[in-house]
Amino acid sequence: MERLRVIPTWRYGRERLYVCLPDGRNVAWYDRETARVNLLGEDHEEDVLTALGPFLTGPVSVGPPPVPTPAELARLSLHPDDDLAPNRPGEALLIDLDRDPGPAHRLRPDPRRRALTAERTVGEALDRMDGAGWHALHSVPLPGGDRIHHLLIGPGGLYAVHALYAHRQRVTVADPRVGLGRHEPRPLLRRVRADADRASYALTAEVRPVLVLVGASAVTVPAPPREVRVLTDADVGALTRTGGVLKPADVEALHAMARDRNTWARL
């Protein structure tokens, strides 16, 4: 038969290598994370393994694709316009900047770009947790024009994560106010708690609020704020060190529910 093509893709936080016929039809895919070659038909098994040979680094299992779980079926039934999983960190800001880039020359940096830097930094850190059983959704829209910067779902529970740009600034967190450098403190923790409360209502599960300070030179917290966990971008990985709260099936079910735009439209 004609030579098969191997096409790498990165989807939903996982790398897959699709094996295609010359006419573009898929005959198999290799999931690096599970070390499994999923065949859509037995006819091409030998040719598929030959094509994938340069990419296989150890023993792999070979067989038909696994039967989808109820959560996977729910995800597959989503209309693409309703699926939030493909959202990039800072998706809403990216769209806003694309529609209105602002003047080419500004006396001061566009605050939207600073906010985008913060959301990208935190979002990329959260996305790296995917292999440990965690899922991150970004720029989750809420009625009224608000949004949750990041929603993290995993064995340790659910977190509504708010990213704040604080590059080279001293930050003081005195509940409910957050002060950056010499700027007037703002009651930001009220917003962070409100986002988590709305997410808890939408998902009918406890969602804990988190504030991540990106690039802060120093952080002062005179007293632990009520309910809100305050981290720097270097400490985001600490969120995954808690476990035993949710079973894998619960994580997948909540993720499938959270990624559906209609879940949030009902708030």
Secondary structure, 3 states (H helix, E strand, C coil): CCCCEEEEEEECCEEEEEEECCCCCEEEEEECCCCEEEECCHHHHHHHHHHHHHHCCCCCEEECCCCCCHHHHHHHCCCHHHECCCCCCCHHHHHHHHHCCCCCCCCCCCHHHHHHHHHHHHHHHHHCCHHHCCEEEEEEECCCCCEEEEEEEECCEEEEEEEEECCCCEEEEECCEEEECCCCCECHHHHHHHHHHHHHHHHCCCEEEEEEEECCCEEECCCCCCCCEEEEHHHHHHHHHCCCCCCHHHHHHHHHHHCEHHHHHCC
